[in-house]
Amino acid sequence: MKRLLVVLVAVVVLATLVTGGGILLAAEEGQTGAGPTVVVYPAVVMLHKSTPLVIMGSGFEPGQEVNVTMQHADGSTSNINDYSVPEPPIVDEGGNFATLFVFDRIERISGEGVFTITVYDTSYNPLAITPVGIADPEGRGRFRGMNNPPYPRGEPDYENNPDDPRPLPWCAPFFEYPERPE
């Protein structure tokens, strides 16, 4: 057991030395670090038209123009720059940006799940990506999956819609859902 631990520590130290202290993702020659990153706060939200998301990025080129997109439950993607404040997001002299996005009309075409926020350059080359978890305990989203009729609005009605998958297993600990009948 002790020998295994020594081997594991040696592998980690070697990997750290080889990668220069971190794994370089899409790093260009002369660029240090892991490249641009993006995060969303909060990382898990309740679907509502007034739900705010703060999207923050770092490691971008100062003054770079970026496009922020959200991939929806149906697989479609929307450029959310037009719905963000400031519009569009502004990368400062330190290579950072922060923007506020409120769901608004996107609520209707959304559903419960893990969505993808992607930051692209102006040629739509992906620069950074992060997930955001969307829970729908009040039944505001109507998306039911491709080629299926939408759910009626309102919290999950398990008696009339026994196939309703809500809540997804990871959503229930965050929000209160109606009890599913036995």
N, C-alpha and C positions, 0 to 999 in steps of 0.2 A: 504494500500500500504506500509506504514512504517513497519507494523507488518510482512508482507511478506519479506521485505528486511532484517529485523532482523533474521527471520527464515533461509533465504538463507545464510546469513553470518555465522550463527551458524553451519549449515550443512557443509559449506566449512571448517571452523575451526576444527570441529570434524573429518572430513575426513582427513585433514592434520595431525592431531594428531594420528589417527589410522594407517595411512600409513607411519608414520615416516617422513613426509615432502614430500613424493612423492610416486607414485605408483611403487611398486617393481615388476619388470618383470623377472621371472625366476631367482630370487636371491637365492643363496645357503645360508645355515646357516653360519653366520659370515661375509657374503659379504654385503657391504653397497652400496647404490645407486641403480640405475635402471638397472645395468648390461651393457654389451657392447652396443654401439650405432655406427651407420654409417651414414654419410651424403655424398651427391654428389654435386659438384660445377662445373658448374652451374646446377641448378635444372631443367631448361628447355633449351634444345639445338636444333639446326637445324641438321637434319640428313645429314651427309657428312663424307666421309671416313677420313678426316683430323680433325674431331671434337674431341677435347680433353675433357675428364671428369677427374676431380680429385676426387678420392674416399678416404675419411678419416674416420678412426675409433678411438674410445677411449673406455676405460673400459675393455680391453682384458687382458689376463694373459701375463705378460712380457715374451717375447721369444716364445709365442704361434705361431704355424703354422696355417695359415688361408687360405681358398679358397674363392675367390670372384667370384660370378656368376651373369650373367644377363639373365633374362627371356625375350625372344623375343616375337614379336607380334603373332607368331604362337603357343606360349605356350612352345616351346622348351627352354632349358636352356644351356648356354655355360659357362664353367669355363674360366674366362678371365684372370687368373693369367699369362698364357703364353703370353698374349698381353699387359701386364702391365709393368711399370717401377717404382720401381725395380720389378724384377720377381724372386720369388713370393713376395708379400707384406711382409714386415718385421715389426713385433710388437716389439717396443722398450721397454726399461726398465720401462717406465712410463705406458705401456699398450696401446700405441697409434701407429697407422700406417697411412701412406699416400701413395697413388700410383697413377700414371698417366695411363689412358687407352685412346687409340685412336681407333675410330670405325673401320677404315680400311675395311677389307673384310666383316665385319658384316653388313655394310651398305646395301648390296644386299639382305640380308634375313630379313631386318628390315622394319618397316612401321611406320606410325604415331600412337602414343599412349602413354600410361603410362607404362613404363617398370619397372621391379623390380630388384634391386641390393640386393643380399643376401650374407652375410658373414657366412661361415660355418667353423667348426673345421675340422680336418683331417678325422674324421669319418662321415662327412657331416651332423652333427647336426647343425641346424640353430642357429646362435648367435645374428645376427642383420640384419635388413632389412630396405630399404628405397626406395622410388619411384624416377624415373627420367622421365621427360616429353620429348618426342621426336616429333618434328614437321618436316614435309617434304614438304615445299613449292616448292622445285625444282624437286620433283618427283624422287629422287635418289633411294629410297626404292621401291621394286616392290611387296611387300607383299600385297595381296588383301583380305586375309582371308582364312580360311581353305577351301579346296575343290574348290577354285576359281582360274582361270588362273591369272598369275601375270599381274600387270599394265605394259604398255609399259613405258620405261624410259622417263623422261621429266616432266616438270611441269604439273599440272592437266589440262587435255583437257576435259572440261565439255561438249562440243558439241558432241564429239565422245564417251565420257564415262559419261553420265548424272548421273549414279549411284555412281560416285566417291564421297566418303564421305569427302574427304579432302576439306577444313581444318576442323579438329575436333573443336568444339566450343571454347575450351580453347586455341587453337594454333593461331587463327587469330590475337589476340591482340599483339602477340610477333613478328610475321613475316609477310611479304607481300605476298599475294597469288593473282593469277589472279582473275578477276571478274567472277562470275558465271552468265551465261546468264539468263535472265528472262524467 
